[in-house]
Amino acid sequence: SVSRASPNLAFVPASLPPHPEEIKELQLFVSNSKKLFVMTGAGISTESGIPDYRSEGVGLYARTDRRPIQHAEFVRSASARQRYWARNFVGWPQFSSHQPNTAHLVLRDWEKLGKLHWLVTQNVDALHTKAGSQRLTELHGSTHRVFCLTCGDQTSRSELQEHFEALNPTWKAEALGVAPDGDVFLTDEQVRNFCVPACSKCGGILKPDVTFFGDTVSREKVDFVHQRLAESDSMMVAGSSMQVYSGYRFALAAREKQLPIAVLNIGPTRLDHFASLKLNSRCGELLPLIV
């Protein structure tokens, strides 16, 4: 049931095809796992055409001096929110149309087969949900949901798009390139007249249901993921350098439990010195080869 749509490699770093010996080693790793805990990062979604931050040569940090918005800045500054939402409004139609690639579909199939015990993604693109994964925790939330910082009321991001359109009927802006979290680059001049709606229930500030840089993942969610890891017998990291501590902590916990850890990522990761297996291959090329 895995689609063979050709991947979009514009944001994927160059890598060699997987070596037969490596495929054999990963096959053995997966075969030996009865309850596999999988953590994915931006490198699993780059093949769907979504850029990441850290990939060598092709990531946002390598190509531009842009940095993602900080939580404190979003909460504190109305102009920062206006800039964020204007950029997000322009980028949303393209970002929300991205589809899961082969790697997302393989992990969904492993879940259906009872091989994958739990999947944790650091991505906010909802591609695992679109693929049909259900035993899933979106560690950093999802851009497809929006909530009010005052009353907590939640709405869908597509519904908010309609509010933006109604409030800004004549506002137009050409995007200057896409960023990893679904926004685009706009000039201050373009952003100046963009109107941002308040919460329809209480007039509070609307924020995407994602963990911005500088914010923390809730204690309940962290505890829940630790419980799923405790039930697992091995861990696989796919498409993440694990530079962000919110994800890395689970790899440290897996090491403490002496679980075997396999890492699939193009380029170095924080786990390389203690992983049982490290493969520098594209997730969408390697995962379908595992039976």
Disulfide bonds with the S-S distance in Angstrom:
none
